């Protein structure tokens, strides 16, 4: 099988708010947009935000949305501050395996920042064990 590119399609109820969130607050580059979907560059993949779905006031339950959109960033503190300055509630956590900051988008989908340094170290160590 020859896969050229992978992507995630995220169905949302609050379409315009989610597009603005991923474009303006997270800083993803928009690839293209129509009235009902917007595709963003998502590392080597794409994140397609598409109209549709059932949003909640808070984060969706794990049974409704059993994944987290993770954004590896060089400075979790700075990324967290930027979101908080824009009124986004963020749960910052430090662990022996790295730093994460969890938050939800306007539609209640879980997201988090992860520090690039420890992730890259974990990946390199995993590759050396193979």
Helices and strands as residue ranges (DSSP letters): E 7-12, H 15-20, I 21-25, E 30-33, E 37-42, E 45-51, E 69-73, H 76-85, E 91-95, E 98-104, E 110-115, H 116-128
